[in-house]
Amino acid sequence: MNNKYFTANKLYILISFFLLIFSFGFAQNIVEFKGKVVDTDTNNALALADLIVIGTNISTITNSEGEFLLKVPTEYMDKSVLVSYLGYKKLQIPLSKFKEYNTKIELVIAATVLAQVDVNAPKDALSLVKKTLSLKAENYLNNETVMTSFYRETIKKGNRNASLSEAVLKIYKQPYTSGRKDVIELVKARKNTDYSRLDTLALKLQGGPYSALSTDLIKYPEFVFNDTDINDYNFSFNKSTQINNKLVFVVNFKQKENIYRPMYYGKLYIDAENYALTSAIYNLNVSNRELSSQLFVRKKPNKATVYPTNASFRVNYRVKDGKWYYGYSNIELSFKVKWENKWFNSRYTLQSEMAITDWNRNITEDVGKPKNRLKRYSILADEASGFADSEFWGEYNIIEPEKSIESAIKKISRQLEKS
């Protein structure tokens, strides 16, 4: 009995030793950099600027305060980082110039030059949009890929946090020309919900990682620009801009005045040379409360009236070797809740964002084990323990949390220490 106990302990110590050595060695192979991207003239923060390690698919994005966290394997320390932002000149910086903390990157506004555009360019905005949607094979990745992404979702009641979810996900992205849907697999996650702030409100909102992916208008045009709906929009040209030192057309769109169902309005940013969609920023018209609520609210209490007051969306694409791919998206949904026997309304805001941080070709065409796949409308389970671990994300790149989210994480961590 004692021998078995002694042997088991030796085995446990041996395993622990190897895990420690592995963890230490692993940590030594990753270098972290923190910093901020700003406008060189005004010093204003540039939110959602892309940072891509050249020669790899490793990337991150700045948060709403312009701050970033970039993790790079030591083997790539001889490479440079490409920093890009809509309307600004791109900047290439060697990693050797980055600091562990307080790396300041200044971008210069790009003066839009009316470069000579192909004489065959569409003369009206609708034709341009239709051409953009038809060029999937020419402009976008047509191989199966496995993408690593970071996902964050918050729910606020008024201005107070009620729920925070974060996850690293593996996305089995299907070719843009394929009708097959993308598949998402959970790698690791943490979530904390303060149910006392939700007033026992049993709301089920159509959110989650799959909603973030559905903003990919090239892969899923049916949500906004299906063959029928596209003719119910008015399209017009706005002032052109630049991204990556290339001319970009800006197209406004909104539903026609004689169309009363909830449709979208916003801006499309289209590469003037190859007509690829580089970015889209758009909103849902929520003026019809009843119809717009049906699009988002899947379940609610009988004595509550729930309707959206805002629904905004954004998707950004990145390019490598002439092929564009989904790089980032965010969604913000605001709801008002009216109870039968209460004087005051409650306001809830759901915000989610997802950023691709690395990707590779899926040579095996494997889409993961069915048991590990997230369901279309699945909600991440509460698992707060990860907030107590400052190294929870390990080597994975994440979106640097804004100050409000960072404060929420610290508060959750303190609560876990007390419990």
C-alpha positions in Angstrom: 0.0 0.0 0.0 2.8 2.4 1.0 4.9 1.4 -2.0 1.9 2.1 -4.3 1.4 5.5 -2.6 5.1 6.3 -2.9 5.1 5.3 -6.6 2.0 7.4 -7.3 3.6 10.4 -5.6 6.8 10.0 -7.6 4.7 9.8 -10.8 2.8 12.9 -9.8 6.0 14.8 -8.9 7.6 13.7 -12.2 4.6 14.8 -14.3 4.4 18.1 -12.4 8.1 18.7 -13.0 7.7 18.1 -16.8 4.7 20.3 -16.9 6.6 23.1 -15.1 9.5 22.7 -17.5 7.2 22.7 -20.5 5.3 25.8 -19.3 8.5 27.7 -18.5 10.0 26.8 -21.9 6.7 27.6 -23.6 6.6 31.1 -22.0 10.1 31.8 -23.1 9.1 31.2 -26.7 6.5 34.0 -26.8 7.3 37.7 -26.6 4.5 40.1 -25.7 4.2 43.8 -26.8 1.7 46.3 -25.6 1.1 49.8 -27.1 -1.2 52.2 -28.7 -2.0 53.4 -32.3 -2.7 57.1 -32.7 -3.1 59.9 -35.2 0.2 61.6 -35.6 -1.3 65.1 -35.7 -4.0 64.9 -33.1 -2.7 62.1 -30.9 -6.3 60.7 -31.0 -6.6 56.9 -30.5 -7.3 54.8 -33.6 -9.7 52.1 -32.8 -9.7 48.8 -34.8 -6.3 49.3 -36.5 -4.9 46.1 -37.9 -1.4 44.8 -36.8 -0.2 41.9 -38.9 3.2 40.2 -38.6 4.5 40.2 -42.1 5.3 36.8 -43.6 2.9 35.1 -41.2 -0.8 35.1 -40.5 -0.4 36.3 -36.9 -2.4 39.4 -36.2 -4.2 41.5 -33.7 -6.4 44.6 -33.6 -6.5 47.7 -31.4 -9.4 48.1 -29.0 -11.8 51.1 -28.8 -9.1 53.1 -27.0 -6.5 52.4 -29.6 -4.6 49.9 -27.4 -3.2 46.6 -28.5 -1.5 43.4 -27.2 0.6 41.4 -29.6 2.1 38.0 -28.9 4.8 36.8 -31.2 6.9 33.6 -31.2 10.6 34.3 -30.8 11.3 32.7 -34.1 9.6 35.6 -35.9 11.5 38.4 -34.0 13.4 39.3 -37.2 10.1 40.2 -39.0 8.2 43.5 -39.2 4.6 44.4 -38.4 2.3 46.0 -40.9 0.0 48.6 -39.3 -3.0 49.7 -41.3 -6.1 51.8 -40.8 -8.9 53.1 -43.1 -8.0 56.5 -44.4 -4.4 56.4 -43.2 -1.0 55.5 -44.8 0.1 52.0 -43.9 3.2 51.7 -41.7 5.8 48.9 -41.6 7.7 48.6 -38.3 10.4 46.0 -37.4 9.5 44.0 -34.3 12.9 45.0 -32.9 11.5 48.5 -32.5 8.5 47.4 -30.3 8.6 47.7 -26.5 7.2 45.4 -23.9 5.0 48.3 -22.8 4.0 51.7 -24.2 4.8 51.1 -27.8 3.4 54.2 -29.5 2.6 53.9 -33.2 1.7 57.1 -35.1 -0.2 56.9 -38.4 -0.5 59.7 -41.0 -3.7 60.5 -42.8 -3.6 59.6 -46.5 -4.4 62.3 -48.9 -6.9 60.7 -51.3 -5.5 60.9 -54.8 -7.9 60.5 -57.7 -5.8 57.8 -59.3 -6.8 56.7 -62.8 -9.5 54.1 -62.4 -10.3 51.4 -64.9 -12.6 52.9 -67.6 -14.7 49.8 -67.3 -15.6 50.6 -63.7 -19.4 50.6 -63.1 -21.0 54.0 -63.7 -23.6 53.5 -60.9 -23.3 52.4 -57.3 -25.7 49.4 -57.6 -23.8 47.9 -60.5 -20.6 48.3 -58.5 -22.1 46.4 -55.5 -23.4 43.6 -57.6 -20.0 43.3 -59.3 -18.3 43.1 -55.9 -20.7 40.3 -54.7 -20.0 38.4 -58.0 -16.2 38.3 -57.6 -15.9 35.9 -54.7 -13.7 33.5 -56.7 -11.4 36.2 -57.9 -10.9 38.2 -54.8 -11.4 36.0 -51.7 -9.8 32.8 -50.2 -11.1 29.8 -52.0 -9.4 27.2 -49.8 -10.6 25.7 -46.6 -8.8 27.3 -43.7 -8.6 26.9 -40.0 -8.7 30.2 -38.2 -7.9 31.0 -34.6 -10.0 33.8 -33.3 -10.7 35.7 -30.1 -14.3 36.5 -29.1 -15.6 38.8 -26.5 -19.2 39.5 -25.5 -20.6 41.9 -22.9 -24.1 42.6 -21.6 -24.8 45.8 -19.7 -27.8 46.9 -17.8 -27.7 50.7 -18.2 -24.0 51.4 -17.8 -23.2 48.5 -15.4 -21.7 45.2 -16.5 -24.0 42.2 -16.1 -22.2 39.6 -18.1 -18.7 39.1 -19.6 -17.8 36.2 -21.9 -14.4 35.7 -23.6 -13.3 32.8 -25.7 -10.6 31.5 -28.0 -12.2 29.7 -30.9 -11.2 27.6 -33.9 -13.1 28.5 -37.0 -13.2 26.0 -39.9 -13.8 28.6 -42.6 -15.2 27.2 -45.8 -14.3 28.6 -49.3 -16.1 31.8 -50.2 -17.4 30.1 -53.4 -18.8 27.1 -51.3 -22.4 27.0 -50.0 -21.1 25.1 -46.9 -21.4 26.9 -43.6 -18.5 27.8 -41.4 -18.0 25.6 -38.3 -16.8 26.9 -34.9 -15.1 24.9 -32.2 -14.4 26.1 -28.7 -10.8 26.0 -27.5 -11.1 27.7 -24.1 -13.4 30.2 -22.5 -14.3 32.1 -19.4 -17.6 33.8 -18.5 -19.1 35.5 -15.5 -22.7 36.7 -15.1 -24.2 38.8 -12.4 -27.8 37.6 -12.5 -28.9 40.1 -9.8 -28.4 42.8 -12.4 -30.6 41.1 -15.0 -33.8 41.5 -12.8 -34.4 37.7 -13.4 -35.1 38.7 -17.0 -35.1 35.5 -19.0 -34.0 37.0 -22.3 -32.6 34.9 -25.1 -30.9 37.1 -27.7 -29.7 35.9 -31.0 -26.0 36.5 -30.4 -22.9 34.4 -30.0 -19.9 33.7 -32.2 -22.0 32.6 -35.2 -23.7 36.0 -35.2 -20.3 37.6 -35.4 -19.5 35.4 -38.4 -22.8 36.2 -40.2 -21.6 39.8 -40.7 -19.2 38.4 -43.4 -21.3 39.9 -46.2 -19.3 38.1 -48.9 -19.8 34.6 -47.4 -23.3 35.3 -46.2 -24.8 38.0 -48.5 -28.3 36.5 -47.9 -28.6 38.3 -44.6 -28.4 41.8 -46.2 -28.0 41.6 -50.0 -29.9 38.6 -51.2 -31.2 38.6 -54.8 -34.5 40.0 -53.8 -33.6 42.6 -51.1 -30.7 44.2 -53.1 -33.2 45.8 -55.4 -35.1 47.4 -52.5 -32.1 49.5 -51.6 -30.9 52.9 -52.9 -27.1 53.0 -53.5 -25.1 56.2 -53.9 -21.4 57.1 -54.0 -19.8 59.0 -51.1 -16.3 60.6 -51.0 -13.6 58.0 -51.7 -10.8 57.1 -49.2 -7.7 54.9 -48.9 -6.6 51.8 -47.1 -3.1 50.2 -47.5 -2.3 53.1 -49.8 -4.9 52.1 -52.3 -8.0 54.0 -53.5 -11.3 52.8 -52.0 -14.8 53.6 -53.2 -17.3 54.4 -50.5 -20.9 53.4 -51.3 -23.9 54.5 -49.1 -27.0 52.3 -49.0 -30.4 52.5 -47.4 -33.9 51.0 -48.0 -36.2 52.7 -50.5 -38.9 55.0 -49.1 -41.7 52.6 -50.2 -40.2 49.7 -48.3 -41.4 49.4 -44.7 -39.9 46.1 -43.3 -36.7 46.4 -41.3 -33.7 46.6 -43.7 -30.2 48.0 -43.4 -28.4 51.2 -44.0 -24.7 52.1 -44.0 -21.5 52.2 -46.0 -19.5 49.8 -48.1 -15.8 50.3 -48.7 -14.8 48.8 -52.0 -11.3 48.5 -53.5 -11.2 50.6 -56.6 -8.8 48.3 -58.5 -10.3 44.9 -58.0 -13.7 45.7 -56.6 -13.2 43.7 -53.4 -15.2 44.6 -50.3 -12.7 45.7 -47.7 -15.0 46.8 -45.0 -18.7 47.4 -44.2 -20.3 49.5 -41.5 -24.1 49.3 -41.3 -27.2 49.4 -39.1 -30.6 47.8 -39.0 -33.6 50.2 -39.3 -35.4 49.5 -36.0 -38.2 52.1 -36.4 -40.7 49.2 -36.7 -40.5 47.9 -33.1 -42.6 44.8 -33.6 -40.9 43.5 -36.7 -37.4 44.3 -35.7 -37.8 42.7 -32.2 -38.8 39.4 -34.0 -35.3 39.4 -35.6 -33.5 39.3 -32.3 -35.6 38.3 -29.3 -36.1 34.5 -29.3 -37.6 34.3 -25.8 -39.0 36.7 -23.2 -41.3 36.8 -20.2 -45.0 37.3 -21.0 -45.3 40.5 -19.0 -42.4 42.2 -20.7 -42.3 44.2 -23.9 -38.9 44.0 -25.5 -37.7 45.9 -28.6 -34.4 47.0 -30.0 -33.4 50.7 -30.0 -30.1 50.1 -31.9 -28.5 47.4 -34.0 -25.1 48.2 -35.5 -22.7 46.0 -37.3 -19.2 46.1 -38.7 -17.0 43.7 -40.7 -13.4 44.2 -41.8 -11.5 42.1 -44.3 -7.7 41.6 -44.6 -5.7 40.7 -47.6 -2.8 38.3 -48.2 -1.2 37.5 -51.6 -4.1 39.3 -53.3 -6.8 37.3 -51.6 -9.1 38.9 -49.0 -10.6 37.1 -46.0 -12.7 37.8 -42.9 -10.6 39.5 -40.3 -12.8 41.2 -37.7 -16.4 42.0 -36.9 -18.4 43.6 -34.1 -22.1 43.9 -33.2 -23.9 46.2 -30.8 -27.5 45.6 -29.9 -29.4 47.9 -27.5 -32.8 46.9 -26.1 -35.5 48.5 -24.0 -37.6 46.4 -21.7 -40.9 47.5 -20.4 -42.7 45.6 -17.6 -46.4 45.7 -17.1 -46.4 46.8 -13.5 -43.2 48.9 -13.4 -42.9 52.7 -13.9 -39.3 52.6 -15.3 -37.9 50.9 -18.3 -34.7 48.9 -18.3 -32.0 49.3 -21.0 -29.7 46.5 -22.0 -26.8 46.6 -24.4 -25.2 43.5 -25.9 -21.8 44.1 -27.5 -19.7 41.4 -29.2 -16.6 41.3 -31.3 -14.4 38.7 -32.9 -10.9 39.0 -34.4 -8.9 36.5 -36.4 -5.5 36.2 -34.8 -3.9 33.4 -36.9 -4.9 31.1 -39.7 -3.6 28.2 -41.9 -4.9 26.2 -44.9 -7.0 23.3 -43.8 -5.2 20.6 -45.8 -7.0 17.7 -44.2 -10.4 19.4 -44.7 -11.3 18.3 -41.2 -14.0 20.3 -39.4 -13.4 19.1 -35.9 -15.2 16.5 -33.8 -19.0 17.0 -33.7 -19.0 17.0 -29.8 -16.6 20.0 -29.8 -18.6 22.1 -32.2 -20.6 25.0 -31.0 -24.3 24.9 -32.0 -25.7 27.8 -34.1 -27.5 29.4 -31.2 -25.4 28.1 -28.3 -24.6 30.4 -25.3 -21.3 30.0 -23.6 -21.6 28.4 -20.2 -20.8 30.2 -17.0 -17.2 29.4 -16.0 -15.6 32.2 -14.0 -12.5 30.4 -12.7 -10.4 31.6 -15.7 -10.6 35.2 -14.5 -8.4 34.3 -11.5 -5.6 33.2 -13.8 -3.5 36.2 -15.2 -2.0 33.8 -17.7 -5.2 32.2 -18.8 -4.8 32.9 -22.5 -1.3 31.6 -22.7 0.2 32.1 -26.2 -3.1 33.2 -27.8 -3.5 36.7 -29.1 -6.5 38.6 -27.7 -8.1 42.0 -28.1 -6.6 44.1 -25.4 -9.5 44.9 -23.0 -10.8 48.5 -22.6 -10.4 50.0 -19.2 -14.1 49.3 -18.3 -13.6 45.6 -19.2 -10.3 45.5 -17.4 -12.0 46.8 -14.3 -14.7 44.2 -14.6 -12.1 41.4 -14.9 -10.3 42.7 -11.8 -13.6 42.8 -9.8 -14.5 39.3 -10.8 -11.0 38.1 -9.8 -11.3 39.8 -6.4 -14.7 38.1 -5.8 -13.2 34.7 -6.7 -10.3 35.2 -4.2 -12.9 35.9 -1.4 -15.0 32.9 -2.2 
